[in-house]
Amino acid sequence: MSLRARIFALGPDDEYGVFANHLGDKRRELLQMLTEGISFTNWFILTYQIALLGILLVFAAWHYYDILSNKRQVRHSQYSTPRKSVTFDTARENDDEQPAAIHRNERVRQQKEQPTSIPLTNRPLPENATSLLIACLLGLNIFYAAYNISWTLPLMFVWSNRTALCFAANLPWLYLLGAKNQPLRLLTGYSYEHLNILHRRLGAWMCFLAALHTSSMLAVWYYFFLPSGRSLGWFLTEKTVLLGLITLACYEMLYFTSVARFRGWWYELFLGTHAILQAAALVFLYLHHRGSRPYVGVTLAIFLVDRVAFRALMKSRYADAEVRVMDDGNTIMLSADWQLPKASKVSSLLHQHIKGGWEPAQHVFVTAPALGRGHALQAHPLTIASAAPSRRSGSQHAWLNLIIRCQDGFTKDLLRYAQQKSSLNVRLDGPYGSSHALDMLRSSDACLLVAGGSGTAVAYPILWALLNECNDAPRLHRRVGLIWITHEASHTNWLGHERLDELKQLGLYMVLPPSTVKAGRPDVAGLVRASIDQLTHGLDGDTKTGVVVSGPDGMNRAARNECSRLAWQGRDVSGLVEKFGW
């Protein structure tokens, strides 16, 4: 018999003795309140799904409105006559209209700004708009967890039931936000790596809900079972409770092995524990209580569609690659090439894997079984550092380059392998990633990319696409710039001087500060402001500028905040950070 049935046993002489000589004449009133509370929770929690779907539809409408606006901007740039050259008047910032401009753009600046890292943990915080979204999601969850709850010990079972259902209701969304192949990209324009921060924060909240559920069940034991002589040991070893404790242990271990410090310390162990613990947690949660089973079923369906139908069958392909160690001795270049399938509507549906092509700034998951038995089950995300094959230019061949910095684990084993051999068979799962950054830049008059170190793997494909579009459409008046901050001067060989010269011939404005190992960290904010001034010099005052940043957290924050300051001053500047979020 379940705990709920035992609590609801009515006879004073029932075999469990739950209410014997303890609740007396109040038991019927209490049972009525418990029944009403649980019944209310069962239908109330269903509206949580409706609320989330409504919020998602709002974001989808916003996204498609942005798509239409960007398309209009691109068409306007392609077919408009050249702009009249007007020098940007920086003195205007001090005129009488400044307070009004500041008032109009203060809200934009606050949303785009990224605060400094948390002092004690040194963990980077996201931009304020993302933090606000996370706070809204948390607030919605707190409302559904606490609404119409009586905070009295006799009714603690209702609170326990509510936290349990809130946990289960979030489970499908947790897996949806973490899935590599998901409909949220089509609805919001953001791929899984941008939504991953929501996946992590929702997971942390769910672990907290699980802890609340456990503590409230201890209160249930204290009030209902302890007076009848049932010990804590008896309660914890009861089948339903024991399965719940095992589920709790799985999810709490899942959380602690997923924090940023642990992932950075031992990424391979994170991958293994993530796969094993989440599978075990689903099984034990299913067995723990029948109320969770519909949510577990939906969650399992999301997992199987993502991992089996898409990743294993549709998105993964093997390729023979060449690996070589770069001049700095600590970087590996992994290269592969193949013939593209013939372009058609059918092939676009069937060839969604990497051998069907990719878009700029997308990435793949690489598995190298030849490195050892353990590596056959590992998949590591790497940004594609080569130009995307263009169907419009008639390209029939694809060249894929991956720049891999040696750190530990997989990359260390790969470096060791590359020092001895030059060929490697790899499994490529992808491509993944959204075109959000490229779409923003395409709708801009001036485009600036800021790359730190291997962040050039994001910058180069985007630069190539933007500059070649300008070359193919002479009426497209777009200015493109790059700030590339390197740790060592030899890191420019990752792209090669020939490619850099080719980009400059296509019209690239490039800033290459001295390497940080010699000159220290540069003034990123000053470089961004000066480059934007240079790119927009001679254009109208309403010039739209797009900035994409990819590099270390400190550089990303400095560039993003400079963009928000420029927007605060009344300039049309949009900033976006391209960075993995696992």
C-alpha positions as CSV (number, residue, x, y, z in Angstrom):
1,M,0.0,0.0,0.0
2,S,1.3,3.5,-0.9
3,L,2.1,6.1,1.7
4,R,-0.8,8.2,0.4
5,A,-3.2,5.2,1.0
6,R,-1.8,4.7,4.4
7,I,-2.3,8.4,5.3
8,F,-5.8,8.2,4.0
9,A,-6.7,5.0,5.9
10,L,-9.8,5.9,7.9
11,G,-10.2,3.3,10.6
12,P,-8.7,4.1,14.0
13,D,-7.8,0.4,14.3
14,D,-6.3,0.0,10.8
15,E,-3.1,-2.1,10.5
16,Y,-0.9,1.0,10.2
17,G,-2.4,2.8,13.1
18,V,-1.8,6.1,11.4
19,F,-4.7,8.0,12.9
20,A,-5.2,5.9,16.1
21,N,-5.5,8.1,19.2
22,H,-3.6,10.9,17.5
23,L,-6.0,12.9,15.3
24,G,-9.3,11.9,16.9
25,D,-12.4,13.6,15.6
26,K,-10.4,16.0,13.4
27,R,-9.2,13.2,11.0
28,R,-12.2,13.5,8.7
29,E,-11.8,17.3,8.4
30,L,-8.1,16.8,7.8
31,L,-8.6,14.1,5.2
32,Q,-11.1,16.4,3.4
33,M,-8.5,19.2,3.3
34,L,-5.8,16.8,2.0
35,T,-8.1,15.4,-0.7
36,E,-9.0,18.9,-1.9
37,G,-5.4,20.1,-1.8
38,I,-4.1,17.2,-3.9
39,S,-7.1,17.4,-6.3
40,F,-6.4,21.1,-6.8
41,T,-2.7,20.5,-7.4
42,N,-3.4,17.8,-10.0
43,W,-5.3,20.2,-12.3
44,F,-3.5,23.3,-11.4
45,I,-0.1,21.9,-12.5
46,L,-1.5,21.3,-15.9
47,T,-1.8,25.1,-16.5
48,Y,1.9,25.4,-16.0
49,Q,2.4,23.7,-19.4
50,I,-0.1,26.1,-20.9
51,A,1.7,29.1,-19.4
52,L,5.1,27.9,-20.8
53,L,3.6,27.3,-24.3
54,G,2.1,30.8,-24.2
55,I,5.4,32.3,-23.4
56,L,7.1,30.2,-26.1
57,L,4.6,31.5,-28.7
58,V,5.3,35.1,-27.7
59,F,9.0,34.5,-28.3
60,A,8.2,32.8,-31.6
61,A,6.2,35.8,-32.8
62,W,9.0,38.1,-31.8
63,H,11.6,35.9,-33.6
64,Y,9.6,35.8,-36.9
65,Y,9.1,39.5,-36.7
66,D,12.8,40.0,-36.4
67,I,13.3,37.7,-39.4
68,L,11.0,39.8,-41.5
69,S,12.7,43.0,-40.3
70,N,16.1,41.7,-41.1
71,K,15.0,40.6,-44.6
72,R,13.7,44.0,-45.3
73,Q,16.9,45.5,-44.1
74,V,19.0,43.2,-46.3
75,R,16.8,44.0,-49.4
76,H,17.1,47.7,-48.6
77,S,20.9,47.4,-48.4
78,Q,21.2,45.4,-51.7
79,Y,19.0,47.6,-53.8
80,S,19.5,51.1,-52.3
81,T,21.7,53.7,-53.9
82,P,25.0,54.5,-52.2
83,R,24.7,56.6,-49.1
84,K,25.7,60.1,-49.0
85,S,29.0,60.4,-47.1
86,V,28.4,62.2,-43.9
87,T,31.1,62.3,-41.2
88,F,29.8,61.0,-37.9
89,D,29.4,63.9,-35.5
90,T,30.8,62.8,-32.2
91,A,30.2,66.3,-30.8
92,R,26.5,65.7,-31.0
93,E,26.8,63.6,-27.8
94,N,27.1,66.8,-25.8
95,D,24.2,68.8,-27.3
96,D,20.9,69.6,-25.6
97,E,19.2,66.4,-26.9
98,Q,21.5,64.1,-24.9
99,P,19.3,63.6,-21.9
100,A,16.4,62.5,-24.1
101,A,18.6,60.1,-26.0
102,I,20.0,58.7,-22.7
103,H,16.5,58.2,-21.4
104,R,15.4,56.4,-24.5
105,N,18.3,54.0,-24.6
106,E,18.9,53.4,-20.8
107,R,16.6,50.4,-20.9
108,V,18.4,48.9,-23.9
109,R,21.8,49.5,-22.2
110,Q,20.7,47.8,-19.0
111,Q,19.4,44.7,-20.9
112,K,22.5,44.3,-23.1
113,E,25.1,44.9,-20.3
114,Q,26.9,41.9,-18.7
115,P,27.8,42.3,-15.1
116,T,31.2,41.3,-13.6
117,S,31.9,37.8,-12.4
118,I,30.7,36.6,-9.0
119,P,33.5,37.6,-6.6
120,L,34.0,34.4,-4.6
121,T,33.5,31.8,-7.3
122,N,34.7,34.0,-10.2
123,R,31.9,32.6,-12.3
124,P,30.8,34.7,-15.3
125,L,27.3,36.0,-15.3
126,P,25.2,36.3,-18.5
127,E,23.9,39.5,-19.9
128,N,21.1,41.2,-17.9
129,A,18.4,40.2,-20.4
130,T,19.3,36.5,-20.0
131,S,19.4,36.9,-16.2
132,L,15.9,38.6,-16.3
133,L,14.6,35.7,-18.4
134,I,15.9,33.2,-15.9
135,A,14.4,35.2,-13.0
136,C,11.0,35.2,-14.8
137,L,11.2,31.4,-15.2
138,L,12.2,31.0,-11.6
139,G,9.3,33.3,-10.5
140,L,6.8,31.3,-12.5
141,N,8.0,28.1,-10.9
142,I,7.8,29.6,-7.4
143,F,4.3,30.7,-8.1
144,Y,3.2,27.3,-9.2
145,A,5.0,25.6,-6.3
146,A,3.6,27.9,-3.5
147,Y,0.2,29.1,-4.7
148,N,-2.8,28.1,-2.5
149,I,-0.5,26.1,-0.1
150,S,-1.3,25.9,3.6
151,W,2.0,26.1,5.5
152,T,0.9,23.9,8.4
153,L,2.4,20.6,9.5
154,P,-0.8,18.6,9.0
155,L,-1.1,19.7,5.4
156,M,2.6,19.3,4.6
157,F,1.7,16.3,2.4
158,V,0.0,18.7,0.0
159,W,3.2,20.8,-0.3
160,S,5.2,17.6,-0.8
161,N,2.8,16.5,-3.6
162,R,3.0,20.0,-5.2
163,T,6.9,20.1,-5.3
164,A,6.9,16.6,-6.7
165,L,4.5,17.5,-9.6
166,C,6.4,20.7,-10.2
167,F,9.6,18.6,-10.6
168,A,7.9,16.2,-13.0
169,A,6.2,19.0,-15.0
170,N,9.6,20.5,-15.7
171,L,11.3,17.3,-16.7
172,P,10.2,17.3,-20.5
173,W,11.3,21.0,-20.7
174,L,14.7,20.1,-19.2
175,Y,15.3,17.5,-21.8
176,L,13.9,19.7,-24.6
177,L,16.3,22.6,-23.7
178,G,19.2,20.2,-23.6
179,A,18.4,18.3,-26.8
180,K,20.7,19.0,-29.8
181,N,17.8,18.6,-32.2
182,Q,14.8,20.5,-31.1
183,P,11.9,22.6,-32.3
184,L,12.8,25.5,-30.1
185,R,15.4,26.5,-32.7
186,L,12.7,27.0,-35.3
187,L,10.5,28.9,-32.9
188,T,13.1,31.1,-31.3
189,G,16.0,31.2,-33.7
190,Y,18.4,30.1,-30.9
191,S,20.2,26.7,-31.1
192,Y,20.7,24.5,-28.1
193,E,24.0,26.0,-27.1
194,H,22.3,29.4,-26.5
195,L,19.5,27.7,-24.6
196,N,21.8,25.6,-22.6
197,I,22.0,28.1,-19.8
198,L,18.3,27.7,-19.3
199,H,18.8,24.0,-19.3
200,R,21.4,24.3,-16.5
201,R,19.4,26.7,-14.4
202,L,16.2,24.7,-14.7
203,G,18.1,21.6,-13.7
204,A,19.5,23.3,-10.6
205,W,16.0,24.5,-9.7
206,M,14.6,20.9,-10.1
207,C,17.3,19.5,-7.8
208,F,16.2,22.1,-5.2
209,L,12.5,21.0,-5.7
210,A,13.6,17.4,-5.2
211,A,15.3,18.4,-1.9
212,L,12.2,20.3,-0.8
213,H,10.0,17.2,-1.7
214,T,12.2,15.0,0.4
215,S,12.3,17.3,3.4
216,S,8.5,17.8,3.4
217,M,8.1,14.0,3.3
218,L,10.2,13.8,6.5
219,A,7.6,16.3,8.0
220,V,4.9,13.9,6.8
221,W,6.6,11.0,8.7
222,Y,7.0,13.2,11.8
223,Y,3.3,14.1,11.9
224,F,1.5,11.0,10.6
225,F,3.8,8.0,11.3
226,L,6.0,8.8,14.3
227,P,3.1,9.1,16.8
228,S,2.0,5.6,15.8
229,G,5.5,4.2,16.6
230,R,6.9,4.0,13.1
231,S,10.6,4.8,13.2
232,L,12.5,6.9,10.7
233,G,14.4,3.7,9.5
234,W,11.0,2.1,8.7
235,F,9.9,5.1,6.8
236,L,13.1,5.5,4.8
237,T,13.2,1.8,3.8
238,E,9.5,1.8,2.7
239,K,9.5,0.9,-1.1
240,T,8.1,4.2,-2.4
241,V,10.4,6.3,-0.2
242,L,13.5,4.3,-0.9
243,L,12.9,4.6,-4.7
244,G,12.5,8.3,-4.2
245,L,15.7,8.6,-2.2
246,I,17.6,6.8,-5.0
247,T,16.1,9.1,-7.5
248,L,17.1,12.1,-5.4
249,A,20.7,10.8,-5.1
250,C,20.9,10.4,-8.9
251,Y,19.7,13.9,-9.6
252,E,21.8,15.6,-6.9
253,M,25.0,13.8,-8.2
254,L,24.0,14.8,-11.7
255,Y,23.9,18.4,-10.6
256,F,27.2,18.4,-8.8
257,T,29.0,16.7,-11.7
258,S,27.5,19.3,-14.1
259,V,28.8,22.5,-12.5
260,A,31.2,24.5,-14.6
261,R,34.2,23.8,-12.4
262,F,33.7,20.0,-12.6
263,R,33.1,20.1,-16.3
264,G,36.4,22.1,-16.8
265,W,38.3,19.8,-14.5
266,W,37.2,16.5,-16.0
267,Y,35.0,16.8,-19.1
268,E,35.1,13.2,-20.0
269,L,33.8,12.1,-16.5
270,F,31.1,14.7,-16.8
271,L,30.0,13.1,-20.1
272,G,29.9,9.6,-18.7
273,T,28.1,10.5,-15.4
274,H,25.6,12.6,-17.3
275,A,24.6,9.7,-19.5
276,I,24.5,7.1,-16.7
277,L,22.9,9.1,-14.0
278,Q,20.1,10.7,-16.1
279,A,19.2,7.2,-17.4
280,A,19.1,5.7,-13.9
281,A,17.2,8.7,-12.5
282,L,14.4,8.3,-15.2
283,V,14.0,4.6,-14.3
284,F,13.8,5.1,-10.6
285,L,11.5,8.1,-11.0
286,Y,9.2,6.0,-13.1
287,L,9.1,3.4,-10.4
288,H,8.9,5.9,-7.6
289,H,5.3,7.2,-8.3
290,R,2.8,6.6,-11.0
291,G,2.0,10.3,-11.1
292,S,5.4,10.9,-12.7
293,R,5.0,8.3,-15.5
294,P,3.3,10.5,-18.1
295,Y,6.1,13.1,-17.8
296,V,8.8,10.4,-17.8
297,G,7.2,8.9,-21.0
298,V,7.3,12.3,-22.8
299,T,10.9,12.9,-21.6
300,L,12.0,9.5,-22.8
301,A,10.4,10.2,-26.2
302,I,12.3,13.5,-26.5
303,F,15.6,11.7,-25.6
304,L,15.1,8.9,-28.1
305,V,14.1,11.2,-30.9
306,D,17.1,13.4,-30.3
307,R,19.8,10.8,-29.6
308,V,18.6,7.9,-31.8
309,A,16.5,9.2,-34.7
310,F,18.6,12.4,-35.3
311,R,22.0,12.1,-33.8
312,A,22.7,8.4,-34.3
313,L,20.9,7.8,-37.6
314,M,20.5,11.2,-39.5
315,K,23.3,13.5,-38.3
316,S,26.3,11.2,-37.7
317,R,28.8,10.3,-40.5
318,Y,32.3,8.9,-40.5
319,A,35.2,10.7,-42.3
320,D,38.9,10.1,-42.9
321,A,40.7,13.1,-41.6
322,E,44.2,14.5,-41.5
323,V,45.7,15.7,-38.2
324,R,48.8,17.8,-37.7
325,V,50.4,19.7,-34.9
326,M,50.6,23.5,-35.5
327,D,53.8,25.6,-35.1
328,D,53.1,26.4,-31.4
329,G,53.2,22.7,-30.6
330,N,50.0,22.9,-28.5
331,T,47.3,23.2,-31.3
332,I,46.0,20.5,-33.6
333,M,44.5,21.1,-37.0
334,L,42.0,18.4,-38.0
335,S,41.1,18.5,-41.7
336,A,38.8,16.5,-44.0
337,D,37.2,17.0,-47.4
338,W,34.6,15.3,-49.5
339,Q,32.3,15.7,-52.5
340,L,29.0,17.4,-51.8
341,P,25.7,15.6,-52.8
342,K,23.8,17.2,-55.7
343,A,21.6,19.9,-54.5
344,S,17.8,19.2,-54.6
345,K,14.8,19.4,-52.3
346,V,15.1,15.7,-51.6
347,S,18.8,15.9,-50.8
348,S,18.2,18.8,-48.4
349,L,15.9,16.6,-46.4
350,L,18.0,13.4,-46.6
351,H,21.4,15.0,-46.2
352,Q,21.1,16.9,-42.9
353,H,24.4,15.5,-41.7
354,I,27.8,17.2,-42.1
355,K,28.5,15.8,-45.5
356,G,25.6,17.7,-46.9
357,G,27.3,21.0,-45.9
358,W,27.0,23.5,-43.1
359,E,26.5,27.2,-42.3
360,P,29.1,29.7,-41.0
361,A,29.8,29.4,-37.2
362,Q,28.2,26.0,-36.9
363,H,29.9,23.2,-35.0
364,V,30.2,19.4,-34.9
365,F,30.7,16.8,-32.2
366,V,33.8,14.7,-32.9
367,T,34.3,11.1,-31.8
368,A,37.7,9.5,-32.4
369,P,37.5,5.7,-31.6
370,A,41.2,5.2,-32.6
371,L,42.3,7.2,-29.6
372,G,41.2,4.4,-27.2
373,R,38.3,2.3,-26.0
374,G,36.9,5.1,-23.8
375,H,37.0,7.7,-26.6
376,A,34.5,5.6,-28.7
377,L,31.7,6.8,-26.4
378,Q,32.8,10.4,-26.1
379,A,31.7,13.3,-28.4
380,H,33.4,16.6,-28.2
381,P,32.1,19.9,-29.6
382,L,34.3,21.8,-32.0
383,T,33.6,24.9,-34.1
384,I,34.1,24.5,-37.8
385,A,36.9,26.9,-38.7
386,S,36.7,26.7,-42.5
387,A,34.4,28.5,-44.9
388,A,31.0,27.0,-45.4
389,P,30.5,25.5,-48.9
390,S,28.3,27.9,-51.0
391,R,25.7,26.3,-53.3
392,R,25.1,29.7,-54.9
393,S,28.7,29.8,-56.2
394,G,28.4,26.3,-57.6
395,S,30.7,24.7,-55.0
396,Q,30.7,20.9,-55.3
397,H,33.3,20.1,-52.7
398,A,33.6,20.7,-48.9
399,W,36.8,21.4,-46.9
400,L,36.4,21.1,-43.2
401,N,39.0,22.4,-40.7
402,L,38.8,22.1,-36.9
403,I,41.2,24.1,-34.7
404,I,41.8,22.2,-31.4
405,R,43.7,23.6,-28.5
406,C,45.3,21.0,-26.3
407,Q,44.2,21.0,-22.7
408,D,43.6,17.6,-21.1
409,G,41.8,14.4,-21.7
410,F,40.6,14.0,-25.3
411,T,42.7,16.9,-26.6
412,K,45.8,15.7,-24.9
413,D,45.4,12.2,-26.3
414,L,44.7,13.7,-29.8
415,L,47.9,15.7,-29.6
416,R,49.8,12.6,-28.7
417,Y,48.3,10.8,-31.6
418,A,49.0,13.6,-34.1
419,Q,52.6,13.6,-33.1
420,Q,52.9,10.0,-34.3
421,K,50.4,9.7,-37.1
422,S,48.8,12.0,-39.7
423,S,45.5,10.2,-40.5
424,L,42.5,9.5,-38.3
425,N,39.0,8.2,-38.8
426,V,36.5,10.2,-36.9
427,R,32.7,10.3,-36.5
428,L,31.2,13.7,-37.1
429,D,27.8,14.5,-35.5
430,G,26.3,17.7,-36.8
431,P,26.2,20.4,-37.9
432,Y,24.6,22.2,-35.1
433,G,24.2,25.9,-34.3
434,S,21.9,28.7,-35.4
435,S,22.4,31.5,-38.0
436,H,21.4,34.1,-35.5
437,A,24.7,35.9,-35.5
438,L,25.1,35.8,-39.3
439,D,21.5,37.0,-39.8
440,M,22.1,40.0,-37.5
441,L,25.3,40.9,-39.4
442,R,23.7,40.6,-42.8
443,S,21.1,43.1,-41.8
444,S,23.8,45.6,-40.6
445,D,25.6,48.3,-42.5
446,A,28.8,47.8,-40.6
447,C,29.9,44.4,-39.2
448,L,32.6,43.9,-36.6
449,L,33.9,40.5,-35.4
450,V,36.0,40.3,-32.2
451,A,37.9,37.1,-31.8
452,G,40.1,36.0,-29.0
453,G,42.5,33.1,-29.6
454,S,40.7,30.2,-31.2
455,G,37.5,32.4,-31.4
456,T,38.7,33.0,-34.9
457,A,37.1,29.6,-35.7
458,V,33.8,31.4,-35.3
459,A,34.9,34.6,-37.0
460,Y,36.6,33.4,-40.2
461,P,33.6,31.5,-41.7
462,I,31.3,34.5,-41.0
463,L,33.9,36.9,-42.5
464,W,34.2,34.8,-45.6
465,A,30.4,34.7,-46.1
466,L,29.9,38.4,-45.6
467,L,32.8,39.6,-47.8
468,N,31.9,37.2,-50.6
469,E,28.3,38.4,-50.5
470,C,29.5,41.9,-50.9
471,N,31.8,40.9,-53.8
472,D,28.9,39.1,-55.6
473,A,26.5,42.0,-55.1
474,P,28.3,45.3,-55.8
475,R,25.3,47.3,-54.7
476,L,25.6,45.8,-51.2
477,H,27.2,48.6,-49.2
478,R,28.5,46.7,-46.2
479,R,31.7,47.3,-44.2
480,V,33.3,44.4,-42.4
481,G,36.0,44.5,-39.7
482,L,37.9,42.1,-37.5
483,I,39.7,42.5,-34.2
484,W,41.8,39.4,-33.6
485,I,43.5,39.1,-30.2
486,T,46.1,36.4,-30.0
487,H,48.1,35.0,-27.1
488,E,51.1,34.4,-29.3
489,A,52.1,35.8,-32.6
490,S,52.4,32.4,-34.1
491,H,48.6,31.8,-33.6
492,T,47.9,33.8,-36.8
493,N,49.2,30.7,-38.6
494,W,46.0,28.9,-37.6
495,L,44.4,30.7,-40.6
496,G,47.5,31.4,-42.6
497,H,48.6,34.7,-44.1
498,E,47.3,33.7,-47.5
499,R,43.7,33.6,-46.2
500,L,44.1,36.8,-44.2
501,D,45.5,38.6,-47.3
502,E,42.6,37.2,-49.3
503,L,40.1,38.6,-46.8
504,K,41.8,42.0,-46.9
505,Q,41.6,42.0,-50.7
506,L,37.9,41.5,-50.4
507,G,37.7,44.6,-48.2
508,L,38.3,43.5,-44.7
509,Y,39.3,46.1,-42.1
510,M,41.5,44.2,-39.7
511,V,43.0,45.1,-36.3
512,L,45.7,42.7,-35.0
513,P,47.0,44.0,-31.6
514,P,50.4,42.7,-30.3
515,S,50.2,39.2,-28.7
516,T,49.1,39.2,-25.1
517,V,52.2,37.2,-24.0
518,K,54.3,40.3,-25.0
519,A,52.0,43.3,-24.5
520,G,49.5,42.1,-22.0
521,R,45.8,42.2,-22.3
522,P,44.6,45.0,-24.7
523,D,41.9,47.6,-24.1
524,V,39.1,45.6,-25.7
525,A,36.5,48.3,-25.1
526,G,38.7,50.9,-26.7
527,L,39.5,48.7,-29.7
528,V,35.8,48.0,-30.3
529,R,34.8,51.7,-30.1
530,A,37.7,52.8,-32.4
531,S,36.9,50.0,-34.9
532,I,33.2,50.9,-35.0
533,D,34.1,54.6,-35.5
534,Q,36.4,53.6,-38.4
535,L,33.8,51.3,-40.0
536,T,31.0,53.8,-39.8
537,H,33.1,56.9,-40.8
538,G,31.5,58.6,-43.7
539,L,28.1,56.9,-43.4
540,D,24.8,58.3,-42.3
541,G,24.2,58.8,-38.6
542,D,21.5,56.1,-38.6
543,T,24.0,53.4,-39.6
544,K,23.2,50.0,-38.1
545,T,26.2,48.2,-36.7
546,G,26.4,44.5,-35.7
547,V,29.1,43.1,-33.4
548,V,29.8,39.4,-32.8
549,V,32.3,38.4,-30.1
550,S,33.9,35.0,-29.5
551,G,36.7,34.5,-27.0
552,P,37.4,34.4,-23.3
553,D,34.8,35.5,-20.8
554,G,36.5,38.7,-19.8
555,M,36.9,39.8,-23.5
556,N,33.3,38.9,-24.3
557,R,32.1,41.0,-21.3
558,A,34.2,44.0,-22.2
559,A,33.1,44.0,-25.9
560,R,29.4,43.4,-25.0
561,N,29.4,46.2,-22.5
562,E,31.0,48.6,-24.9
563,C,28.3,47.8,-27.4
564,S,25.7,48.6,-24.8
565,R,27.3,51.9,-23.9
566,L,27.3,52.9,-27.6
567,A,23.6,52.0,-27.8
568,W,23.0,54.1,-24.7
569,Q,24.6,57.0,-26.5
570,G,22.0,56.7,-29.2
571,R,23.9,54.7,-31.8
572,D,22.3,51.6,-33.5
573,V,24.7,49.0,-32.2
574,S,23.8,45.3,-31.6
575,G,26.2,42.9,-29.8
576,L,26.1,39.1,-29.7
577,V,28.4,36.6,-28.0
578,E,29.1,33.3,-29.7
579,K,30.3,30.9,-27.1
580,F,29.5,27.2,-26.2
581,G,27.4,26.9,-23.1
582,W,27.9,23.4,-21.8
